[in-house]
Amino acid sequence: MWGSYCENVLEKRVPFRQAHLDNLKALHEMGTLLTVGPTQDVTKVFAIYVAPDVAAAKKLVESDPYWQNGIWTDYQIHEWIQVY
């Protein structure tokens, strides 16, 4: 998943940050999230979810507090074939 952050993300994310991090930790512990993080300039986010299809991946993204509260403003799912 590639997505975008809202303007002034560092300030606006504060009320939702702990719930977001708790969600990511739970997904990671379940093996559903391999990695996630912002670009260095904190304008984009990248994540690798383990999901059976695009619809399931979208549900994972859209259940995140950052999506639900407008911190992530858009996203694209790109199916990926792991070679190694």
Biopython code that builds the backbone (N, CA, C, O; Angstrom):
import numpy as np
from Bio.PDB.StructureBuilder import StructureBuilder

atoms = [
    (1, "MET", "N", (0.845, -1.166, 0.000)),
    (1, "MET", "CA", (0.000, 0.000, 0.000)),
    (1, "MET", "C", (0.889, 1.227, 0.000)),
    (1, "MET", "O", (1.820, 1.332, 0.798)),
    (2, "TRP", "N", (0.603, 2.141, -0.885)),
    (2, "TRP", "CA", (1.193, 3.475, -0.869)),
    (2, "TRP", "C", (0.067, 4.445, -0.571)),
    (2, "TRP", "O", (-1.000, 4.359, -1.179)),
    (3, "GLY", "N", (0.286, 5.361, 0.350)),
    (3, "GLY", "CA", (-0.723, 6.345, 0.684)),
    (3, "GLY", "C", (-0.115, 7.707, 0.954)),
    (3, "GLY", "O", (1.104, 7.878, 0.948)),
    (4, "SER", "N", (-0.980, 8.659, 1.186)),
    (4, "SER", "CA", (-0.559, 10.035, 1.467)),
    (4, "SER", "C", (-1.051, 10.458, 2.839)),
    (4, "SER", "O", (-2.083, 9.995, 3.325)),
    (5, "TYR", "N", (-0.285, 11.351, 3.450)),
    (5, "TYR", "CA", (-0.655, 11.950, 4.729)),
    (5, "TYR", "C", (-1.311, 13.305, 4.497)),
    (5, "TYR", "O", (-1.102, 13.940, 3.463)),
    (6, "CYS", "N", (-2.097, 13.733, 5.460)),
    (6, "CYS", "CA", (-2.709, 15.056, 5.433)),
    (6, "CYS", "C", (-1.646, 16.133, 5.662)),
    (6, "CYS", "O", (-0.514, 15.841, 6.049)),
    (7, "GLU", "N", (-2.033, 17.356, 5.419)),
    (7, "GLU", "CA", (-1.176, 18.492, 5.745)),
    (7, "GLU", "C", (-1.017, 18.562, 7.265)),
    (7, "GLU", "O", (-1.930, 18.193, 8.003)),
    (8, "ASN", "N", (0.123, 19.027, 7.725)),
    (8, "ASN", "CA", (0.397, 19.173, 9.160)),
    (8, "ASN", "C", (0.203, 17.871, 9.934)),
    (8, "ASN", "O", (-0.322, 17.863, 11.047)),
    (9, "VAL", "N", (0.634, 16.783, 9.323)),
    (9, "VAL", "CA", (0.405, 15.452, 9.882)),
    (9, "VAL", "C", (0.987, 15.300, 11.283)),
    (9, "VAL", "O", (0.366, 14.673, 12.140)),
    (10, "LEU", "N", (2.151, 15.855, 11.527)),
    (10, "LEU", "CA", (2.795, 15.654, 12.833)),
    (10, "LEU", "C", (1.945, 16.194, 13.975)),
    (10, "LEU", "O", (1.947, 15.634, 15.071)),
    (11, "GLU", "N", (1.220, 17.275, 13.725)),
    (11, "GLU", "CA", (0.345, 17.831, 14.750)),
    (11, "GLU", "C", (-1.011, 17.115, 14.762)),
    (11, "GLU", "O", (-1.533, 16.785, 15.827)),
    (12, "LYS", "N", (-1.566, 16.881, 13.594)),
    (12, "LYS", "CA", (-2.916, 16.327, 13.506)),
    (12, "LYS", "C", (-3.003, 14.866, 13.941)),
    (12, "LYS", "O", (-4.070, 14.414, 14.358)),
    (13, "ARG", "N", (-1.912, 14.127, 13.852)),
    (13, "ARG", "CA", (-1.961, 12.706, 14.200)),
    (13, "ARG", "C", (-1.960, 12.452, 15.709)),
    (13, "ARG", "O", (-2.315, 11.358, 16.147)),
    (14, "VAL", "N", (-1.575, 13.426, 16.490)),
    (14, "VAL", "CA", (-1.361, 13.237, 17.928)),
    (14, "VAL", "C", (-2.531, 12.525, 18.626)),
    (14, "VAL", "O", (-2.280, 11.564, 19.353)),
    (15, "PRO", "N", (-3.792, 12.940, 18.445)),
    (15, "PRO", "CA", (-4.874, 12.277, 19.191)),
    (15, "PRO", "C", (-5.122, 10.823, 18.783)),
    (15, "PRO", "O", (-5.748, 10.067, 19.527)),
    (16, "PHE", "N", (-4.633, 10.432, 17.609)),
    (16, "PHE", "CA", (-4.914, 9.103, 17.068)),
    (16, "PHE", "C", (-3.695, 8.200, 17.042)),
    (16, "PHE", "O", (-3.803, 7.026, 16.688)),
    (17, "ARG", "N", (-2.541, 8.727, 17.411)),
    (17, "ARG", "CA", (-1.271, 8.005, 17.244)),
    (17, "ARG", "C", (-1.214, 6.710, 18.039)),
    (17, "ARG", "O", (-0.812, 5.682, 17.493)),
    (18, "GLN", "N", (-1.599, 6.724, 19.305)),
    (18, "GLN", "CA", (-1.482, 5.501, 20.102)),
    (18, "GLN", "C", (-2.409, 4.408, 19.579)),
    (18, "GLN", "O", (-2.009, 3.246, 19.499)),
    (19, "ALA", "N", (-3.637, 4.764, 19.223)),
    (19, "ALA", "CA", (-4.561, 3.767, 18.666)),
    (19, "ALA", "C", (-4.019, 3.210, 17.350)),
    (19, "ALA", "O", (-4.141, 2.015, 17.083)),
    (20, "HIS", "N", (-3.426, 4.065, 16.538)),
    (20, "HIS", "CA", (-2.800, 3.652, 15.275)),
    (20, "HIS", "C", (-1.666, 2.670, 15.545)),
    (20, "HIS", "O", (-1.602, 1.608, 14.926)),
    (21, "LEU", "N", (-0.770, 3.020, 16.468)),
    (21, "LEU", "CA", (0.370, 2.152, 16.776)),
    (21, "LEU", "C", (-0.084, 0.826, 17.382)),
    (21, "LEU", "O", (0.492, -0.219, 17.080)),
    (22, "ASP", "N", (-1.100, 0.856, 18.226)),
    (22, "ASP", "CA", (-1.641, -0.376, 18.811)),
    (22, "ASP", "C", (-2.211, -1.279, 17.723)),
    (22, "ASP", "O", (-2.013, -2.493, 17.752)),
    (23, "ASN", "N", (-2.918, -0.684, 16.765)),
    (23, "ASN", "CA", (-3.480, -1.446, 15.654)),
    (23, "ASN", "C", (-2.364, -2.081, 14.822)),
    (23, "ASN", "O", (-2.437, -3.261, 14.478)),
    (24, "LEU", "N", (-1.345, -1.306, 14.504)),
    (24, "LEU", "CA", (-0.231, -1.828, 13.708)),
    (24, "LEU", "C", (0.479, -2.965, 14.434)),
    (24, "LEU", "O", (0.831, -3.973, 13.821)),
    (25, "LYS", "N", (0.685, -2.805, 15.726)),
    (25, "LYS", "CA", (1.352, -3.850, 16.509)),
    (25, "LYS", "C", (0.544, -5.140, 16.482)),
    (25, "LYS", "O", (1.104, -6.221, 16.302)),
    (26, "ALA", "N", (-0.769, -5.033, 16.659)),
    (26, "ALA", "CA", (-1.627, -6.223, 16.641)),
    (26, "ALA", "C", (-1.575, -6.907, 15.278)),
    (26, "ALA", "O", (-1.468, -8.131, 15.202)),
    (27, "LEU", "N", (-1.649, -6.129, 14.207)),
    (27, "LEU", "CA", (-1.581, -6.709, 12.862)),
    (27, "LEU", "C", (-0.238, -7.377, 12.612)),
    (27, "LEU", "O", (-0.166, -8.446, 12.006)),
    (28, "HIS", "N", (0.823, -6.738, 13.084)),
    (28, "HIS", "CA", (2.164, -7.306, 12.913)),
    (28, "HIS", "C", (2.298, -8.620, 13.688)),
    (28, "HIS", "O", (2.836, -9.599, 13.171)),
    (29, "GLU", "N", (1.819, -8.635, 14.901)),
    (29, "GLU", "CA", (1.902, -9.845, 15.726)),
    (29, "GLU", "C", (1.090, -10.994, 15.132)),
    (29, "GLU", "O", (1.438, -12.159, 15.324)),
    (30, "MET", "N", (0.010, -10.677, 14.410)),
    (30, "MET", "CA", (-0.808, -11.704, 13.757)),
    (30, "MET", "C", (-0.194, -12.160, 12.428)),
    (30, "MET", "O", (-0.650, -13.136, 11.833)),
    (31, "GLY", "N", (0.839, -11.451, 11.968)),
    (31, "GLY", "CA", (1.443, -11.784, 10.682)),
    (31, "GLY", "C", (0.730, -11.166, 9.497)),
    (31, "GLY", "O", (1.000, -11.524, 8.351)),
    (32, "THR", "N", (-0.176, -10.242, 9.761)),
    (32, "THR", "CA", (-0.955, -9.593, 8.710)),
    (32, "THR", "C", (-0.255, -8.355, 8.158)),
    (32, "THR", "O", (-0.546, -7.922, 7.043)),
    (33, "LEU", "N", (0.653, -7.791, 8.922)),
    (33, "LEU", "CA", (1.404, -6.599, 8.515)),
    (33, "LEU", "C", (2.888, -6.928, 8.592)),
    (33, "LEU", "O", (3.409, -7.256, 9.658)),
    (34, "LEU", "N", (3.562, -6.837, 7.449)),
    (34, "LEU", "CA", (4.997, -7.120, 7.439)),
    (34, "LEU", "C", (5.824, -5.887, 7.774)),
    (34, "LEU", "O", (6.800, -5.972, 8.520)),
    (35, "THR", "N", (5.436, -4.747, 7.226)),
    (35, "THR", "CA", (6.171, -3.511, 7.471)),
    (35, "THR", "C", (5.274, -2.320, 7.165)),
    (35, "THR", "O", (4.342, -2.415, 6.366)),
    (36, "VAL", "N", (5.567, -1.209, 7.806)),
    (36, "VAL", "CA", (4.840, 0.032, 7.546)),
    (36, "VAL", "C", (5.706, 1.201, 8.006)),
    (36, "VAL", "O", (6.474, 1.079, 8.960)),
    (37, "GLY", "N", (5.577, 2.318, 7.329)),
    (37, "GLY", "CA", (6.297, 3.504, 7.763)),
    (37, "GLY", "C", (6.169, 4.639, 6.770)),
    (37, "GLY", "O", (5.777, 4.440, 5.620)),
    (38, "PRO", "N", (6.509, 5.841, 7.234)),
    (38, "PRO", "CA", (6.438, 7.020, 6.381)),
    (38, "PRO", "C", (7.712, 7.201, 5.559)),
    (38, "PRO", "O", (8.766, 6.651, 5.876)),
    (39, "THR", "N", (7.579, 7.980, 4.505)),
    (39, "THR", "CA", (8.767, 8.433, 3.799)),
    (39, "THR", "C", (9.484, 9.448, 4.698)),
    (39, "THR", "O", (8.902, 9.965, 5.652)),
    (40, "GLN", "N", (10.720, 9.715, 4.390)),
    (40, "GLN", "CA", (11.537, 10.609, 5.228)),
    (40, "GLN", "C", (10.879, 11.975, 5.410)),
    (40, "GLN", "O", (10.989, 12.576, 6.479)),
    (41, "ASP", "N", (10.200, 12.467, 4.380)),
    (41, "ASP", "CA", (9.566, 13.785, 4.481)),
    (41, "ASP", "C", (8.137, 13.733, 5.048)),
    (41, "ASP", "O", (7.454, 14.757, 5.095)),
    (42, "VAL", "N", (7.696, 12.573, 5.469)),
    (42, "VAL", "CA", (6.390, 12.344, 6.095)),
    (42, "VAL", "C", (5.249, 12.873, 5.216)),
    (42, "VAL", "O", (4.321, 13.517, 5.705)),
    (43, "THR", "N", (5.336, 12.591, 3.920)),
    (43, "THR", "CA", (4.234, 12.922, 3.018)),
    (43, "THR", "C", (3.545, 11.666, 2.497)),
    (43, "THR", "O", (2.378, 11.717, 2.109)),
    (44, "LYS", "N", (4.251, 10.549, 2.484)),
    (44, "LYS", "CA", (3.720, 9.271, 1.989)),
    (44, "LYS", "C", (3.920, 8.190, 3.034)),
    (44, "LYS", "O", (4.800, 8.285, 3.890)),
    (45, "VAL", "N", (3.086, 7.161, 2.951)),
    (45, "VAL", "CA", (3.209, 5.996, 3.813)),
    (45, "VAL", "C", (3.285, 4.762, 2.921)),
    (45, "VAL", "O", (2.654, 4.702, 1.866)),
    (46, "PHE", "N", (4.069, 3.781, 3.362)),
    (46, "PHE", "CA", (4.218, 2.519, 2.644)),
    (46, "PHE", "C", (3.975, 1.390, 3.626)),
    (46, "PHE", "O", (4.458, 1.428, 4.758)),
    (47, "ALA", "N", (3.225, 0.386, 3.194)),
    (47, "ALA", "CA", (2.975, -0.776, 4.049)),
    (47, "ALA", "C", (2.867, -2.023, 3.196)),
    (47, "ALA", "O", (2.438, -1.968, 2.044)),
    (48, "ILE", "N", (3.258, -3.145, 3.771)),
    (48, "ILE", "CA", (3.039, -4.439, 3.148)),
    (48, "ILE", "C", (2.141, -5.242, 4.071)),
    (48, "ILE", "O", (2.532, -5.619, 5.176)),
    (49, "TYR", "N", (0.926, -5.498, 3.592)),
    (49, "TYR", "CA", (-0.057, -6.308, 4.304)),
    (49, "TYR", "C", (-0.091, -7.697, 3.670)),
    (49, "TYR", "O", (0.145, -7.847, 2.472)),
    (50, "VAL", "N", (-0.382, -8.687, 4.466)),
    (50, "VAL", "CA", (-0.605, -10.041, 3.978)),
    (50, "VAL", "C", (-2.116, -10.239, 3.962)),
    (50, "VAL", "O", (-2.753, -10.316, 5.012)),
    (51, "ALA", "N", (-2.679, -10.322, 2.762)),
    (51, "ALA", "CA", (-4.130, -10.434, 2.619)),
    (51, "ALA", "C", (-4.437, -11.328, 1.416)),
    (51, "ALA", "O", (-3.655, -11.377, 0.467)),
    (52, "PRO", "N", (-5.565, -12.030, 1.449)),
    (52, "PRO", "CA", (-5.889, -12.943, 0.358)),
    (52, "PRO", "C", (-6.291, -12.252, -0.939)),
    (52, "PRO", "O", (-6.207, -12.848, -2.012)),
    (53, "ASP", "N", (-6.731, -10.988, -0.844)),
    (53, "ASP", "CA", (-7.152, -10.269, -2.048)),
    (53, "ASP", "C", (-7.167, -8.767, -1.755)),
    (53, "ASP", "O", (-6.950, -8.339, -0.621)),
    (54, "VAL", "N", (-7.425, -7.986, -2.790)),
    (54, "VAL", "CA", (-7.424, -6.527, -2.661)),
    (54, "VAL", "C", (-8.508, -6.054, -1.695)),
    (54, "VAL", "O", (-8.280, -5.128, -0.917)),
    (55, "ALA", "N", (-9.667, -6.669, -1.737)),
    (55, "ALA", "CA", (-10.754, -6.257, -0.838)),
    (55, "ALA", "C", (-10.349, -6.410, 0.626)),
    (55, "ALA", "O", (-10.641, -5.538, 1.444)),
    (56, "ALA", "N", (-9.686, -7.498, 0.955)),
    (56, "ALA", "CA", (-9.232, -7.715, 2.333)),
    (56, "ALA", "C", (-8.158, -6.701, 2.712)),
    (56, "ALA", "O", (-8.139, -6.208, 3.840)),
    (57, "ALA", "N", (-7.271, -6.390, 1.782)),
    (57, "ALA", "CA", (-6.232, -5.387, 2.049)),
    (57, "ALA", "C", (-6.871, -4.022, 2.297)),
    (57, "ALA", "O", (-6.449, -3.298, 3.199)),
    (58, "LYS", "N", (-7.873, -3.667, 1.514)),
    (58, "LYS", "CA", (-8.567, -2.386, 1.702)),
    (58, "LYS", "C", (-9.221, -2.320, 3.083)),
    (58, "LYS", "O", (-9.198, -1.273, 3.730)),
    (59, "LYS", "N", (-9.795, -3.416, 3.528)),
    (59, "LYS", "CA", (-10.409, -3.439, 4.863)),
    (59, "LYS", "C", (-9.367, -3.177, 5.943)),
    (59, "LYS", "O", (-9.647, -2.485, 6.922)),
    (60, "LEU", "N", (-8.163, -3.728, 5.772)),
    (60, "LEU", "CA", (-7.098, -3.505, 6.746)),
    (60, "LEU", "C", (-6.709, -2.030, 6.790)),
    (60, "LEU", "O", (-6.564, -1.453, 7.867)),
    (61, "VAL", "N", (-6.544, -1.435, 5.635)),
    (61, "VAL", "CA", (-6.177, -0.016, 5.578)),
    (61, "VAL", "C", (-7.290, 0.835, 6.183)),
    (61, "VAL", "O", (-7.029, 1.713, 7.005)),
    (62, "GLU", "N", (-8.518, 0.576, 5.777)),
    (62, "GLU", "CA", (-9.634, 1.422, 6.181)),
    (62, "GLU", "C", (-10.064, 1.215, 7.627)),
    (62, "GLU", "O", (-10.851, 2.000, 8.158)),
    (63, "SER", "N", (-9.557, 0.169, 8.267)),
    (63, "SER", "CA", (-9.839, -0.018, 9.697)),
    (63, "SER", "C", (-8.818, 0.702, 10.581)),
    (63, "SER", "O", (-8.972, 0.739, 11.802)),
    (64, "ASP", "N", (-7.793, 1.265, 9.977)),
    (64, "ASP", "CA", (-6.757, 1.955, 10.746)),
    (64, "ASP", "C", (-7.262, 3.321, 11.219)),
    (64, "ASP", "O", (-7.907, 4.040, 10.456)),
    (65, "PRO", "N", (-6.976, 3.679, 12.466)),
    (65, "PRO", "CA", (-7.391, 4.994, 12.968)),
    (65, "PRO", "C", (-6.883, 6.171, 12.128)),
    (65, "PRO", "O", (-7.542, 7.209, 12.064)),
    (66, "TYR", "N", (-5.740, 6.025, 11.494)),
    (66, "TYR", "CA", (-5.251, 7.123, 10.656)),
    (66, "TYR", "C", (-6.147, 7.319, 9.441)),
    (66, "TYR", "O", (-6.383, 8.459, 9.040)),
    (67, "TRP", "N", (-6.650, 6.254, 8.847)),
    (67, "TRP", "CA", (-7.572, 6.389, 7.722)),
    (67, "TRP", "C", (-8.910, 6.947, 8.218)),
    (67, "TRP", "O", (-9.459, 7.879, 7.629)),
    (68, "GLN", "N", (-9.411, 6.388, 9.271)),
    (68, "GLN", "CA", (-10.724, 6.774, 9.776)),
    (68, "GLN", "C", (-10.787, 8.221, 10.241)),
    (68, "GLN", "O", (-11.868, 8.808, 10.296)),
    (69, "ASN", "N", (-9.649, 8.798, 10.574)),
    (69, "ASN", "CA", (-9.611, 10.175, 11.083)),
    (69, "ASN", "C", (-8.918, 11.155, 10.143)),
    (69, "ASN", "O", (-8.559, 12.259, 10.553)),
    (70, "GLY", "N", (-8.728, 10.760, 8.889)),
    (70, "GLY", "CA", (-8.221, 11.678, 7.873)),
    (70, "GLY", "C", (-6.734, 11.959, 7.920)),
    (70, "GLY", "O", (-6.269, 12.896, 7.272)),
    (71, "ILE", "N", (-5.975, 11.178, 8.665)),
    (71, "ILE", "CA", (-4.519, 11.363, 8.693)),
    (71, "ILE", "C", (-3.910, 10.787, 7.411)),
    (71, "ILE", "O", (-3.034, 11.398, 6.799)),
    (72, "TRP", "N", (-4.389, 9.598, 7.014)),
    (72, "TRP", "CA", (-4.090, 9.091, 5.663)),
    (72, "TRP", "C", (-5.207, 9.611, 4.776)),
    (72, "TRP", "O", (-6.383, 9.386, 5.063)),
    (73, "THR", "N", (-4.857, 10.297, 3.711)),
    (73, "THR", "CA", (-5.873, 10.959, 2.888)),
    (73, "THR", "C", (-6.239, 10.188, 1.628)),
    (73, "THR", "O", (-7.321, 10.389, 1.076)),
    (74, "ASP", "N", (-5.377, 9.330, 1.174)),
    (74, "ASP", "CA", (-5.673, 8.466, 0.039)),
    (74, "ASP", "C", (-4.691, 7.310, 0.072)),
    (74, "ASP", "O", (-3.677, 7.362, 0.768)),
    (75, "TYR", "N", (-4.997, 6.280, -0.675)),
    (75, "TYR", "CA", (-4.082, 5.143, -0.753)),
    (75, "TYR", "C", (-4.352, 4.349, -2.020)),
    (75, "TYR", "O", (-5.426, 4.427, -2.617)),
    (76, "GLN", "N", (-3.353, 3.592, -2.403)),
    (76, "GLN", "CA", (-3.457, 2.677, -3.529)),
    (76, "GLN", "C", (-2.911, 1.327, -3.085)),
    (76, "GLN", "O", (-1.878, 1.243, -2.421)),
    (77, "ILE", "N", (-3.613, 0.293, -3.460)),
    (77, "ILE", "CA", (-3.156, -1.075, -3.200)),
    (77, "ILE", "C", (-2.523, -1.590, -4.479)),
    (77, "ILE", "O", (-3.111, -1.497, -5.556)),
    (78, "HIS", "N", (-1.344, -2.124, -4.356)),
    (78, "HIS", "CA", (-0.655, -2.751, -5.484)),
    (78, "HIS", "C", (-0.355, -4.180, -5.088)),
    (78, "HIS", "O", (0.420, -4.424, -4.163)),
    (79, "GLU", "N", (-0.964, -5.125, -5.784)),
    (79, "GLU", "CA", (-0.666, -6.526, -5.496)),
    (79, "GLU", "C", (0.791, -6.789, -5.853)),
    (79, "GLU", "O", (1.311, -6.271, -6.841)),
    (80, "TRP", "N", (1.424, -7.591, -5.041)),
    (80, "TRP", "CA", (2.857, -7.785, -5.117)),
    (80, "TRP", "C", (3.149, -9.273, -5.149)),
    (80, "TRP", "O", (2.546, -10.049, -4.408)),
    (81, "ILE", "N", (4.061, -9.662, -5.996)),
    (81, "ILE", "CA", (4.500, -11.054, -6.069)),
    (81, "ILE", "C", (5.888, -11.113, -5.448)),
    (81, "ILE", "O", (6.841, -10.537, -5.974)),
    (82, "GLN", "N", (5.989, -11.801, -4.345)),
    (82, "GLN", "CA", (7.285, -11.921, -3.659)),
    (82, "GLN", "C", (8.135, -12.978, -4.350)),
    (82, "GLN", "O", (7.728, -14.135, -4.461)),
    (83, "VAL", "N", (9.296, -12.587, -4.808)),
    (83, "VAL", "CA", (10.227, -13.518, -5.444)),
    (83, "VAL", "C", (11.171, -14.099, -4.396)),
    (83, "VAL", "O", (11.412, -15.306, -4.364)),
    (84, "TYR", "N", (11.690, -13.245, -3.558)),
    (84, "TYR", "CA", (12.561, -13.693, -2.455)),
    (84, "TYR", "C", (12.010, -13.219, -1.149)),
    (84, "TYR", "O", (12.593, -13.489, -0.099)),
]
sb = StructureBuilder()
sb.init_structure("model")
sb.init_model(0)
sb.init_chain("A")
sb.init_seg("    ")
for serial, (resi, resn, name, xyz) in enumerate(atoms, 1):
    if name == "N":
        sb.init_residue(resn, " ", resi, " ")
    sb.init_atom(name, np.array(xyz, "f"), 0.0, 1.0, " ", f" {name:<3s}", serial, name[0])
structure = sb.get_structure()
